[in-house]
Amino acid sequence: MAPMMVASAARTMSNSLRHEVIQLYKQLLHLGREYPKGAAYFRDRLKRSFQRNADERDPEKIRALLERGRYVGRELEALYHVRKYRALKRRYYYDDTRVGGVGGGVGGGAGGTGGHGTSDQD
């Protein structure tokens, strides 16, 4: 009776690890849609990486691989946040020299007024 309980516990643990692996794969696949080199490139690399470790049976090794995958997910999220920040910064705080000096900076109003419609002439 005891060996059967051990086998059942091992099966339950492997099922929960299997579920975690599948969830991580789905999460990374979702994050890969915006990868700079393209979704297909990311998907192929992700699939190869998971297939390379598909035969792993040691629960501790699987947990370590899961943690590494979660780290990759966090790094991808950070990459996307930085890319978004840079795009917004470029959009709203562009350099006068790149635009040609015409109405540069925030507001972009004519004559360097900042777009507020004020002038020194009354």
MMTF fields as JSON, N, C-alpha, C and O atoms, coordinates in Angstrom:
{
  "mmtfVersion": "1.0.0",
  "mmtfProducer": "UNKNOWN",
  "numBonds": 487,
  "numAtoms": 488,
  "numGroups": 122,
  "numChains": 1,
  "numModels": 1,
  "chainsPerModel": [1],
  "groupsPerChain": [122],
  "chainIdList": ["A"],
  "bondAtomList": [4, 2, 8, 6, 12, 10, 16, 14, 20, 18, 24, 22, 28, 26, 32, 30, 36, 34, 40, 38, 44, 42, 48, 46, 52, 50, 56, 54, 60, 58, 64, 62, 68, 66, 72, 70, 76, 74, 80, 78, 84, 82, 88, 86, 92, 90, 96, 94, 100, 98, 104, 102, 108, 106, 112, 110, 116, 114, 120, 118, 124, 122, 128, 126, 132, 130, 136, 134, 140, 138, 144, 142, 148, 146, 152, 150, 156, 154, 160, 158, 164, 162, 168, 166, 172, 170, 176, 174, 180, 178, 184, 182, 188, 186, 192, 190, 196, 194, 200, 198, 204, 202, 208, 206, 212, 210, 216, 214, 220, 218, 224, 222, 228, 226, 232, 230, 236, 234, 240, 238, 244, 242, 248, 246, 252, 250, 256, 254, 260, 258, 264, 262, 268, 266, 272, 270, 276, 274, 280, 278, 284, 282, 288, 286, 292, 290, 296, 294, 300, 298, 304, 302, 308, 306, 312, 310, 316, 314, 320, 318, 324, 322, 328, 326, 332, 330, 336, 334, 340, 338, 344, 342, 348, 346, 352, 350, 356, 354, 360, 358, 364, 362, 368, 366, 372, 370, 376, 374, 380, 378, 384, 382, 388, 386, 392, 390, 396, 394, 400, 398, 404, 402, 408, 406, 412, 410, 416, 414, 420, 418, 424, 422, 428, 426, 432, 430, 436, 434, 440, 438, 444, 442, 448, 446, 452, 450, 456, 454, 460, 458, 464, 462, 468, 466, 472, 470, 476, 474, 480, 478, 484, 482],
  "bondOrderList": [1, 1, 1, 1, 1, 1, 1, 1, 1, 1, 1, 1, 1, 1, 1, 1, 1, 1, 1, 1, 1, 1, 1, 1, 1, 1, 1, 1, 1, 1, 1, 1, 1, 1, 1, 1, 1, 1, 1, 1, 1, 1, 1, 1, 1, 1, 1, 1, 1, 1, 1, 1, 1, 1, 1, 1, 1, 1, 1, 1, 1, 1, 1, 1, 1, 1, 1, 1, 1, 1, 1, 1, 1, 1, 1, 1, 1, 1, 1, 1, 1, 1, 1, 1, 1, 1, 1, 1, 1, 1, 1, 1, 1, 1, 1, 1, 1, 1, 1, 1, 1, 1, 1, 1, 1, 1, 1, 1, 1, 1, 1, 1, 1, 1, 1, 1, 1, 1, 1, 1, 1],
  "groupList": [{"groupName": "MET", "atomNameList": ["N", "CA", "C", "O"], "elementList": ["N", "C", "C", "O"], "formalChargeList": [0, 0, 0, 0], "bondAtomList": [1, 0, 2, 1, 3, 2], "bondOrderList": [1, 1, 2], "singleLetterCode": "M", "chemCompType": "L-PEPTIDE LINKING"}, {"groupName": "ALA", "atomNameList": ["N", "CA", "C", "O"], "elementList": ["N", "C", "C", "O"], "formalChargeList": [0, 0, 0, 0], "bondAtomList": [1, 0, 2, 1, 3, 2], "bondOrderList": [1, 1, 2], "singleLetterCode": "A", "chemCompType": "L-PEPTIDE LINKING"}, {"groupName": "PRO", "atomNameList": ["N", "CA", "C", "O"], "elementList": ["N", "C", "C", "O"], "formalChargeList": [0, 0, 0, 0], "bondAtomList": [1, 0, 2, 1, 3, 2], "bondOrderList": [1, 1, 2], "singleLetterCode": "P", "chemCompType": "L-PEPTIDE LINKING"}, {"groupName": "VAL", "atomNameList": ["N", "CA", "C", "O"], "elementList": ["N", "C", "C", "O"], "formalChargeList": [0, 0, 0, 0], "bondAtomList": [1, 0, 2, 1, 3, 2], "bondOrderList": [1, 1, 2], "singleLetterCode": "V", "chemCompType": "L-PEPTIDE LINKING"}, {"groupName": "SER", "atomNameList": ["N", "CA", "C", "O"], "elementList": ["N", "C", "C", "O"], "formalChargeList": [0, 0, 0, 0], "bondAtomList": [1, 0, 2, 1, 3, 2], "bondOrderList": [1, 1, 2], "singleLetterCode": "S", "chemCompType": "L-PEPTIDE LINKING"}, {"groupName": "ARG", "atomNameList": ["N", "CA", "C", "O"], "elementList": ["N", "C", "C", "O"], "formalChargeList": [0, 0, 0, 0], "bondAtomList": [1, 0, 2, 1, 3, 2], "bondOrderList": [1, 1, 2], "singleLetterCode": "R", "chemCompType": "L-PEPTIDE LINKING"}, {"groupName": "THR", "atomNameList": ["N", "CA", "C", "O"], "elementList": ["N", "C", "C", "O"], "formalChargeList": [0, 0, 0, 0], "bondAtomList": [1, 0, 2, 1, 3, 2], "bondOrderList": [1, 1, 2], "singleLetterCode": "T", "chemCompType": "L-PEPTIDE LINKING"}, {"groupName": "ASN", "atomNameList": ["N", "CA", "C", "O"], "elementList": ["N", "C", "C", "O"], "formalChargeList": [0, 0, 0, 0], "bondAtomList": [1, 0, 2, 1, 3, 2], "bondOrderList": [1, 1, 2], "singleLetterCode": "N", "chemCompType": "L-PEPTIDE LINKING"}, {"groupName": "LEU", "atomNameList": ["N", "CA", "C", "O"], "elementList": ["N", "C", "C", "O"], "formalChargeList": [0, 0, 0, 0], "bondAtomList": [1, 0, 2, 1, 3, 2], "bondOrderList": [1, 1, 2], "singleLetterCode": "L", "chemCompType": "L-PEPTIDE LINKING"}, {"groupName": "HIS", "atomNameList": ["N", "CA", "C", "O"], "elementList": ["N", "C", "C", "O"], "formalChargeList": [0, 0, 0, 0], "bondAtomList": [1, 0, 2, 1, 3, 2], "bondOrderList": [1, 1, 2], "singleLetterCode": "H", "chemCompType": "L-PEPTIDE LINKING"}, {"groupName": "GLU", "atomNameList": ["N", "CA", "C", "O"], "elementList": ["N", "C", "C", "O"], "formalChargeList": [0, 0, 0, 0], "bondAtomList": [1, 0, 2, 1, 3, 2], "bondOrderList": [1, 1, 2], "singleLetterCode": "E", "chemCompType": "L-PEPTIDE LINKING"}, {"groupName": "ILE", "atomNameList": ["N", "CA", "C", "O"], "elementList": ["N", "C", "C", "O"], "formalChargeList": [0, 0, 0, 0], "bondAtomList": [1, 0, 2, 1, 3, 2], "bondOrderList": [1, 1, 2], "singleLetterCode": "I", "chemCompType": "L-PEPTIDE LINKING"}, {"groupName": "GLN", "atomNameList": ["N", "CA", "C", "O"], "elementList": ["N", "C", "C", "O"], "formalChargeList": [0, 0, 0, 0], "bondAtomList": [1, 0, 2, 1, 3, 2], "bondOrderList": [1, 1, 2], "singleLetterCode": "Q", "chemCompType": "L-PEPTIDE LINKING"}, {"groupName": "TYR", "atomNameList": ["N", "CA", "C", "O"], "elementList": ["N", "C", "C", "O"], "formalChargeList": [0, 0, 0, 0], "bondAtomList": [1, 0, 2, 1, 3, 2], "bondOrderList": [1, 1, 2], "singleLetterCode": "Y", "chemCompType": "L-PEPTIDE LINKING"}, {"groupName": "LYS", "atomNameList": ["N", "CA", "C", "O"], "elementList": ["N", "C", "C", "O"], "formalChargeList": [0, 0, 0, 0], "bondAtomList": [1, 0, 2, 1, 3, 2], "bondOrderList": [1, 1, 2], "singleLetterCode": "K", "chemCompType": "L-PEPTIDE LINKING"}, {"groupName": "GLY", "atomNameList": ["N", "CA", "C", "O"], "elementList": ["N", "C", "C", "O"], "formalChargeList": [0, 0, 0, 0], "bondAtomList": [1, 0, 2, 1, 3, 2], "bondOrderList": [1, 1, 2], "singleLetterCode": "G", "chemCompType": "PEPTIDE LINKING"}, {"groupName": "PHE", "atomNameList": ["N", "CA", "C", "O"], "elementList": ["N", "C", "C", "O"], "formalChargeList": [0, 0, 0, 0], "bondAtomList": [1, 0, 2, 1, 3, 2], "bondOrderList": [1, 1, 2], "singleLetterCode": "F", "chemCompType": "L-PEPTIDE LINKING"}, {"groupName": "ASP", "atomNameList": ["N", "CA", "C", "O"], "elementList": ["N", "C", "C", "O"], "formalChargeList": [0, 0, 0, 0], "bondAtomList": [1, 0, 2, 1, 3, 2], "bondOrderList": [1, 1, 2], "singleLetterCode": "D", "chemCompType": "L-PEPTIDE LINKING"}],
  "groupTypeList": [0, 1, 2, 0, 0, 3, 1, 4, 1, 1, 5, 6, 0, 4, 7, 4, 8, 5, 9, 10, 3, 11, 12, 8, 13, 14, 12, 8, 8, 9, 8, 15, 5, 10, 13, 2, 14, 15, 1, 1, 13, 16, 5, 17, 5, 8, 14, 5, 4, 16, 12, 5, 7, 1, 17, 10, 5, 17, 2, 10, 14, 11, 5, 1, 8, 8, 10, 5, 15, 5, 13, 3, 15, 5, 10, 8, 10, 1, 8, 13, 9, 3, 5, 14, 13, 5, 1, 8, 14, 5, 5, 13, 13, 13, 17, 17, 6, 5, 3, 15, 15, 3, 15, 15, 15, 3, 15, 15, 15, 1, 15, 15, 6, 15, 15, 9, 15, 6, 4, 17, 12, 17],
  "groupIdList": [1, 2, 3, 4, 5, 6, 7, 8, 9, 10, 11, 12, 13, 14, 15, 16, 17, 18, 19, 20, 21, 22, 23, 24, 25, 26, 27, 28, 29, 30, 31, 32, 33, 34, 35, 36, 37, 38, 39, 40, 41, 42, 43, 44, 45, 46, 47, 48, 49, 50, 51, 52, 53, 54, 55, 56, 57, 58, 59, 60, 61, 62, 63, 64, 65, 66, 67, 68, 69, 70, 71, 72, 73, 74, 75, 76, 77, 78, 79, 80, 81, 82, 83, 84, 85, 86, 87, 88, 89, 90, 91, 92, 93, 94, 95, 96, 97, 98, 99, 100, 101, 102, 103, 104, 105, 106, 107, 108, 109, 110, 111, 112, 113, 114, 115, 116, 117, 118, 119, 120, 121, 122],
  "secStructList": [7, 2, 2, 2, 2, 2, 2, 2, 2, 2, 2, 2, 2, 2, 2, 2, 2, 2, 2, 2, 2, 2, 2, 2, 2, 2, 2, 2, 2, 2, 2, 4, 4, 4, 7, 6, 6, 7, 2, 2, 2, 2, 2, 2, 2, 2, 2, 2, 2, 2, 2, 2, 6, 6, 6, 7, 7, 7, 2, 2, 2, 2, 2, 2, 2, 2, 2, 2, 2, 2, 2, 2, 2, 2, 2, 2, 2, 2, 2, 2, 2, 2, 2, 2, 2, 2, 2, 2, 2, 2, 2, 2, 1, 7, 7, 2, 2, 2, 2, 6, 1, 1, 1, 7, 1, 1, 1, 7, 7, 4, 4, 4, 1, 6, 6, 1, 7, 7, 7, 1, 7, 7],
  "xCoordList": [0.825, 0.0, 0.871, 0.558, 1.936, 2.806, 3.47, 3.535, 3.975, 4.572, 3.573, 3.946, 2.313, 1.312, 1.072, 0.875, 1.087, 0.904, 2.075, 1.883, 3.287, 4.475, 4.381, 4.676, 3.969, 3.817, 2.744, 2.899, 1.664, 0.598, 1.08, 0.771, 1.836, 2.364, 3.342, 3.34, 4.178, 5.128, 4.391, 4.79, 3.322, 2.535, 1.881, 1.858, 1.349, 0.713, 1.725, 1.437, 2.932, 3.973, 4.373, 4.548, 4.518, 4.915, 3.81, 4.093, 2.552, 1.443, 1.445, 1.189, 1.733, 1.753, 2.941, 2.816, 4.093, 5.244, 4.938, 5.301, 4.272, 3.901, 2.99, 3.142, 2.049, 1.146, 1.935, 1.679, 2.885, 3.704, 4.514, 4.64, 5.065, 5.86, 4.98, 5.383, 3.788, 2.876, 2.464, 2.411, 2.171, 1.8, 2.947, 2.723, 4.172, 5.33, 5.511, 5.787, 5.357, 5.488, 4.463, 4.798, 3.234, 2.178, 2.481, 2.294, 2.947, 3.263, 4.392, 4.303, 5.457, 6.579, 6.17, 6.615, 5.338, 4.859, 4.068, 4.188, 3.269, 2.507, 3.447, 3.261, 4.453, 5.404, 6.215, 6.628, 6.445, 7.253, 6.607, 7.27, 5.338, 4.657, 5.269, 5.226, 5.838, 6.4, 7.927, 8.56, 8.518, 9.978, 10.563, 10.037, 11.644, 12.215, 12.593, 12.483, 13.028, 13.414, 12.234, 12.409, 11.062, 9.863, 9.345, 10.101, 8.051, 7.382, 7.802, 7.957, 7.988, 8.374, 9.764, 9.989, 10.687, 12.034, 11.966, 12.586, 11.217, 11.102, 10.44, 10.895, 9.372, 8.636, 9.529, 9.496, 10.326, 11.232, 12.28, 12.562, 12.858, 13.873, 13.26, 13.872, 12.06, 11.371, 11.066, 11.292, 10.555, 10.21, 11.454, 11.415, 12.56, 13.803, 14.294, 14.764, 14.184, 14.639, 13.832, 14.398, 12.521, 11.677, 11.867, 11.85, 12.046, 12.265, 13.598, 13.706, 14.602, 15.914, 15.831, 16.606, 14.9, 14.771, 13.528, 13.144, 12.911, 11.657, 11.846, 10.906, 13.023, 13.258, 13.679, 13.929, 13.755, 14.184, 13.119, 11.936, 13.548, 12.609, 12.882, 12.029, 14.048, 14.406, 13.612, 13.767, 12.76, 11.921, 12.724, 12.3, 13.868, 14.678, 15.239, 15.256, 15.691, 16.21, 15.086, 15.301, 13.888, 12.744, 12.401, 12.109, 12.434, 12.152, 13.183, 12.838, 14.459, 15.512, 15.28, 15.46, 14.885, 14.594, 13.376, 13.349, 12.376, 11.202, 11.598, 11.132, 12.449, 12.892, 13.667, 13.519, 14.486, 15.224, 14.254, 14.447, 13.231, 12.224, 11.461, 11.156, 11.156, 10.47, 11.37, 10.904, 12.664, 13.63, 13.622, 13.616, 13.621, 13.571, 12.3, 12.34, 11.185, 9.933, 10.016, 9.549, 10.617, 10.783, 11.7, 11.452, 12.749, 13.661, 12.962, 13.191, 12.123, 11.364, 10.434, 10.331, 9.759, 8.876, 9.654, 9.186, 10.84, 11.677, 12.105, 12.11, 12.461, 12.841, 11.699, 11.918, 10.498, 9.347, 9.039, 8.655, 9.2, 8.961, 9.975, 9.615, 11.231, 12.265, 11.984, 12.105, 11.611, 11.314, 10.136, 10.157, 9.112, 7.944, 8.327, 7.891, 9.142, 9.591, 10.371, 10.154, 11.281, 12.086, 11.222, 11.461, 10.225, 9.333, 8.555, 8.413, 8.058, 7.327, 8.249, 7.857, 9.45, 10.404, 10.731, 10.792, 10.944, 11.217, 10.043, 10.228, 8.856, 7.663, 7.439, 7.043, 7.686, 7.332, 8.507, 8.316, 9.705, 10.863, 11.974, 13.099, 11.659, 12.649, 13.673, 13.425, 14.801, 15.924, 15.727, 15.317, 16.014, 15.85, 16.709, 16.291, 17.887, 18.796, 18.264, 18.512, 17.547, 17.007, 15.818, 15.576, 15.086, 13.891, 14.242, 13.426, 15.431, 15.832, 15.66, 15.78, 15.383, 15.306, 14.001, 13.869, 13.053, 11.788, 10.817, 10.337, 10.534, 9.54, 9.888, 8.999, 11.153, 11.58, 11.112, 10.629, 11.25, 10.9, 9.43, 8.703, 9.009, 7.617, 6.754, 7.141, 5.623, 4.699, 4.908, 3.938, 6.142, 6.472, 5.809, 5.546, 5.529, 4.87, 5.815, 7.034, 5.268, 6.07, 6.753, 6.192, 7.974, 8.687, 9.197, 9.577, 9.222, 9.773, 8.882, 9.372, 7.591, 6.692, 6.206, 5.515, 6.56, 6.111, 4.658, 4.074, 4.066, 2.704, 1.642, 0.478, 2.014, 1.029, 0.402, -0.518, 0.907, 0.292, 0.675, 0.014, 1.692, 2.114, 3.272, 4.035, 3.409, 4.548, 4.883, 4.124, 6.038, 6.477, 5.802, 5.852, 5.174, 4.543, 3.125, 2.355, 2.786, 1.403, 0.681, -0.486],
  "yCoordList": [-1.196, 0.0, 1.262, 2.223, 1.27, 2.436, 2.737, 3.905, 1.72, 2.042, 2.665, 3.501, 2.263, 2.823, 4.3, 5.109, 4.66, 6.048, 6.886, 8.027, 6.347, 7.067, 7.302, 8.395, 6.273, 6.408, 7.44, 8.223, 7.444, 8.408, 9.832, 10.759, 9.999, 11.325, 11.799, 12.972, 10.881, 11.241, 11.639, 12.586, 10.928, 11.239, 12.611, 13.391, 12.91, 14.202, 15.327, 16.371, 15.104, 16.117, 16.331, 17.47, 15.257, 15.4, 16.072, 16.826, 15.809, 16.472, 17.964, 18.764, 18.35, 19.776, 20.451, 21.578, 19.772, 20.332, 20.428, 21.404, 19.415, 19.431, 20.626, 21.312, 20.858, 21.999, 23.311, 24.206, 23.423, 24.64, 24.853, 25.981, 23.775, 23.87, 24.352, 25.221, 23.789, 24.185, 25.644, 26.385, 26.062, 27.455, 28.4, 29.451, 28.032, 28.86, 28.962, 30.041, 27.84, 27.843, 28.797, 29.585, 28.722, 29.593, 31.064, 31.929, 31.331, 32.705, 33.254, 34.371, 32.461, 32.916, 33.06, 33.985, 32.164, 32.251, 33.545, 34.2, 33.896, 35.153, 36.359, 37.297, 36.333, 37.434, 37.552, 38.649, 36.438, 36.436, 37.086, 37.306, 37.398, 38.025, 39.371, 39.777, 40.066, 41.391, 41.371, 42.425, 40.193, 40.091, 40.876, 40.796, 41.632, 42.476, 41.73, 42.297, 40.487, 39.746, 39.005, 38.278, 39.178, 38.574, 37.413, 36.724, 37.215, 36.168, 34.776, 33.876, 34.589, 33.27, 32.881, 31.733, 33.83, 33.572, 33.155, 32.169, 33.904, 33.61, 32.259, 31.475, 31.991, 30.733, 29.529, 28.534, 29.616, 28.515, 28.291, 27.149, 29.369, 29.241, 28.694, 27.867, 29.145, 28.676, 27.189, 26.43, 26.782, 25.37, 24.491, 23.446, 24.909, 24.135, 24.031, 22.977, 25.115, 25.124, 24.161, 23.43, 24.157, 23.257, 21.809, 20.904, 21.583, 20.215, 19.655, 18.459, 20.502, 20.075, 19.485, 18.594, 19.977, 19.526, 18.666, 18.44, 18.197, 17.439, 16.106, 15.612, 15.521, 14.217, 14.308, 13.287, 15.511, 15.69, 15.143, 15.45, 14.325, 13.711, 14.104, 13.901, 14.658, 15.037, 16.281, 17.331, 16.188, 17.332, 18.586, 19.703, 18.403, 19.568, 20.266, 21.495, 19.5, 20.058, 20.764, 21.825, 20.174, 20.792, 22.118, 23.101, 22.152, 23.405, 24.476, 25.647, 24.066, 25.014, 25.549, 26.739, 24.679, 25.11, 26.037, 27.002, 25.741, 26.614, 28.004, 29.016, 28.044, 29.339, 30.124, 31.341, 29.425, 30.085, 30.627, 31.732, 29.871, 30.327, 31.543, 32.455, 31.558, 32.724, 33.961, 35.075, 33.739, 34.836, 35.41, 36.627, 34.533, 34.978, 35.788, 36.807, 35.354, 36.09, 37.485, 38.454, 37.583, 38.903, 39.795, 40.994, 39.221, 39.991, 40.481, 41.609, 39.651, 40.075, 41.23, 42.196, 41.129, 42.216, 43.505, 44.575, 43.416, 44.601, 45.172, 46.389, 44.307, 44.754, 45.525, 46.575, 45.008, 45.668, 46.999, 47.958, 47.073, 48.337, 49.394, 50.553, 49.002, 49.947, 50.418, 51.606, 49.492, 49.866, 50.838, 51.801, 50.582, 51.462, 52.842, 53.868, 52.855, 54.114, 54.932, 56.137, 54.278, 54.988, 55.556, 56.668, 54.8, 55.287, 56.514, 57.489, 56.465, 57.612, 58.806, 59.942, 58.561, 59.645, 60.305, 61.53, 59.477, 60.016, 60.838, 61.874, 60.374, 61.032, 62.398, 63.345, 62.505, 63.735, 64.611, 65.794, 64.072, 64.855, 64.725, 64.361, 65.023, 64.873, 65.992, 67.047, 65.76, 66.688, 67.706, 67.333, 68.996, 70.044, 69.8, 70.125, 69.24, 69.068, 68.037, 68.167, 67.026, 66.014, 66.554, 66.117, 67.486, 67.994, 69.17, 69.582, 69.705, 70.842, 72.156, 73.221, 72.105, 73.31, 74.072, 75.145, 73.572, 74.275, 73.822, 72.689, 74.714, 74.42, 73.202, 72.452, 72.996, 71.807, 71.783, 72.788, 70.664, 70.514, 70.203, 69.951, 70.227, 69.931, 71.086, 72.242, 70.814, 71.846, 72.155, 72.22, 72.349, 72.549, 73.762, 73.743, 74.816, 75.997, 76.805, 76.704, 77.595, 78.4, 79.521, 80.078, 79.853, 80.978, 80.699, 81.634, 79.475, 79.132, 79.517, 79.689, 79.658, 80.066, 78.886, 79.065, 77.696, 76.526, 76.177, 75.349, 76.816, 76.47, 77.117, 76.723, 78.126, 78.738, 79.997, 80.568, 80.43, 81.589, 82.918, 83.918, 82.983, 84.23, 84.792, 84.04, 86.111, 86.755, 88.032, 88.505, 88.58, 89.841, 91.037, 92.121, 90.894, 92.031, 92.2, 91.242, 93.435, 93.714, 94.585, 94.911],
  "zCoordList": [0.0, 0.0, 0.0, -0.703, 0.764, 0.823, -0.517, -0.901, -1.259, -2.559, -3.532, -4.355, -3.44, -4.334, -4.001, -4.908, -2.718, -2.313, -2.785, -3.204, -2.726, -3.19, -4.695, -5.179, -5.429, -6.877, -7.206, -8.143, -6.441, -6.664, -6.381, -7.13, -5.3, -4.964, -6.038, -6.411, -6.535, -7.587, -8.857, -9.535, -9.184, -10.367, -10.221, -11.174, -9.032, -8.791, -8.918, -9.503, -8.356, -8.444, -9.904, -10.339, -10.653, -12.053, -12.856, -13.787, -12.506, -13.19, -12.909, -13.809, -11.659, -11.344, -12.033, -12.511, -12.089, -12.804, -14.298, -14.954, -14.82, -16.237, -16.523, -17.533, -15.623, -15.772, -15.747, -16.553, -14.829, -14.742, -16.007, -16.484, -16.555, -17.782, -18.936, -19.709, -19.048, -20.128, -19.964, -20.946, -18.738, -18.484, -18.835, -19.435, -18.466, -18.784, -20.294, -20.818, -20.991, -22.449, -23.071, -23.955, -22.611, -23.143, -22.849, -23.705, -21.635, -21.259, -22.13, -22.639, -22.3, -23.119, -24.584, -25.263, -25.066, -26.437, -26.643, -27.678, -25.655, -25.709, -25.705, -26.48, -24.831, -24.768, -26.053, -26.428, -26.724, -27.932, -29.131, -30.144, -29.042, -30.182, -30.548, -31.709, -29.562, -29.806, -29.872, -29.813, -29.992, -29.986, -31.163, -32.273, -30.939, -31.997, -33.284, -34.371, -33.182, -34.384, -35.009, -35.986, -34.466, -35.036, -34.212, -33.527, -34.292, -33.516, -33.977, -33.152, -35.276, -35.793, -35.29, -34.907, -35.29, -34.782, -33.316, -32.915, -32.526, -31.095, -30.861, -30.028, -31.592, -31.43, -31.734, -31.01, -32.802, -33.154, -32.075, -31.712, -31.562, -30.501, -29.22, -28.545, -28.88, -27.685, -27.794, -26.852, -28.936, -29.147, -29.031, -28.381, -29.657, -29.567, -28.133, -27.703, -27.405, -26.017, -25.155, -24.342, -25.326, -24.544, -24.98, -24.146, -26.268, -26.748, -26.264, -25.996, -26.15, -25.681, -24.267, -23.919, -23.464, -22.084, -21.85, -20.703, -22.895, -22.778, -22.058, -21.435, -22.129, -21.502, -20.036, -19.394, -19.516, -18.119, -17.178, -17.321, -16.209, -15.257, -13.808, -12.943, -13.535, -12.168, -11.761, -12.384, -10.723, -10.327, -9.961, -10.257, -9.326, -8.95, -10.189, -10.255, -11.153, -12.405, -13.162, -13.748, -13.148, -13.822, -13.151, -13.833, -11.825, -11.097, -11.448, -11.613, -11.562, -11.928, -13.346, -13.601, -14.25, -15.616, -15.657, -16.422, -14.836, -14.754, -14.255, -14.778, -13.254, -12.719, -13.778, -13.889, -14.549, -15.627, -16.674, -17.183, -16.993, -17.945, -17.437, -18.205, -16.149, -15.56, -15.628, -15.868, -15.412, -15.516, -16.943, -17.128, -17.932, -19.327, -19.567, -20.256, -19.012, -19.15, -18.553, -19.151, -17.364, -16.734, -17.567, -17.694, -18.128, -18.973, -20.243, -20.681, -20.826, -22.011, -21.671, -22.427, -20.534, -20.12, -19.927, -20.316, -19.327, -19.135, -20.486, -20.671, -21.42, -22.761, -23.413, -24.016, -23.291, -23.906, -23.224, -23.895, -21.914, -21.207, -21.635, -21.841, -21.769, -22.192, -23.612, -23.911, -24.485, -25.87, -25.929, -26.696, -25.116, -25.086, -24.533, -25.054, -23.478, -22.887, -23.903, -24.037, -24.619, -25.615, -26.733, -27.204, -27.154, -28.209, -27.728, -28.466, -26.505, -25.971, -25.786, -26.053, -25.338, -25.133, -26.472, -26.569, -27.51, -28.836, -29.349, -29.988, -29.069, -29.582, -28.934, -29.612, -27.641, -26.924, -26.536, -26.254, -26.514, -26.101, -27.123, -26.783, -28.377, -29.421, -29.364, -28.779, -29.964, -29.973, -31.095, -32.194, -30.837, -31.84, -33.069, -34.18, -32.901, -34.034, -35.021, -36.219, -34.567, -35.477, -36.268, -37.393, -35.701, -36.344, -37.249, -38.074, -37.105, -37.921, -37.182, -37.787, -35.896, -35.089, -35.217, -34.628, -35.946, -36.12, -35.04, -35.057, -34.105, -33.081, -32.253, -31.852, -31.992, -31.272, -29.835, -29.313, -29.211, -27.811, -27.629, -28.59, -26.383, -26.065, -26.522, -26.354, -27.083, -27.544, -29.001, -29.756, -29.425, -30.828, -31.458, -32.661, -30.7, -31.252, -32.122, -31.98, -33.01, -33.92, -33.163, -32.219, -33.583, -32.989, -31.599, -30.896, -31.179, -29.865, -28.712, -27.596, -28.938, -27.872, -27.05, -26.048, -27.465, -26.735, -27.001, -26.302, -28.026, -28.396, -27.556, -27.626, -26.741, -25.838, -26.416, -25.83, -27.574, -28.237, -27.623, -27.905, -26.811, -26.214, -27.009, -27.616, -27.013, -27.678, -26.944, -26.099, -27.283, -26.648, -27.259, -26.677, -28.402, -29.081, -28.577, -28.518, -28.211, -27.776, -28.738, -28.519]
}
